[in-house]
Amino acid sequence: MGIISVFWLMLPAYLANPFAVFTGHGLPVDMGRSIGGKRVLGDGKTWAGLIGGICGGVLIGLLMMAIMDLTGEPLPIYCSEPHGIMLLFLISTGSLMGDLLGSFLKRRLGRERGARTPILDQYDFVIGAWAFLAIFQWGWFRENFVDDPRYLGMIAVLIITPLLHRLSNIIGFRMGQKEVPW
């Protein structure tokens, strides 16, 4: 049950990034600024995408909560409102902050937008989501992600995330939402 529970709880983090891609056009988060001649983040990270991704992750989580209420399934839930909404906001925001940090690091490494950067590309959003939850809601994070046997779920997330990341990028590329399929 630990593996399924962790994947269930990770859905808002996993889906915040595709929501950001689909909603993200317009004004870049870095406002076109550079550091040392390199863009801070790049044109692919927009305010509309950031807000759309966070809202999308929260909406997915609210849908998950509604499904759990209707079915009575024993999977973990994000608690009741308003605490659940705060947790959804944290995991979705953390996911996108991790993605922004990954983009920032890629620019510092001299990598262009869309350039393949193994490990960083696949895990930046996972680390961001877990970091936000661990920093702002340690007790809930520990209970739902770390305590036995849920740590096995975290390990499974680390193993399966690269495959899910690749699949979502291929889909985004085929839908014309991404410039490259990785």
C-alpha positions, 0 to 999 in steps of 0.5 A: 500500500505504501507505493500506491499511496505515495504515487496517489499523493504525487499526482498533483506534483506530476500533473502541475508541470503539464498544466504549466506547459499547456497554460504557459505563454506570455511574460517570462518569470525572469522578465528577460533578465540575465546573469553573467550574460545568461538568462536567469530562467528563459522564455519557457518559464512564464507567469501564466504557466506558473500560475496555471500549473499551481492551479492545475495541481490544486484542481487535480488534488481537489478532484482526488479528494472528491473521488475519495469522498465518493468512493470511500477508498482507503488511499490517503487523502490530502485531509479536509479543507482548508488543510488539504488545500494548503497541502495541495498548494505546497506540493504543486508550488514545490513541484514548479519551484523545483522545475524553476530551480532546475531551469536556473541551474541549466542556464548556469551550466550553459544549457539552452532551453530544451537541452537534455540534462539527465537527472536534473530534468527528471527529478527537479520537480519531485525534489521541489515538491518533497522539499516544500512539504518537508519544510512547511508540513514535516509531520504530514510529509513524514507520515505520508511519505517517509514512515514505514512502508511509505519510504518504499513508495518514495524509492519507487517514485525515484525509479519510475519518474524518469519513465513517466517524464519521458512519456509525458514529454513525448505526448506534449511534443506530439501535441505541439506543446513542447519543442523537443520530446525529452 
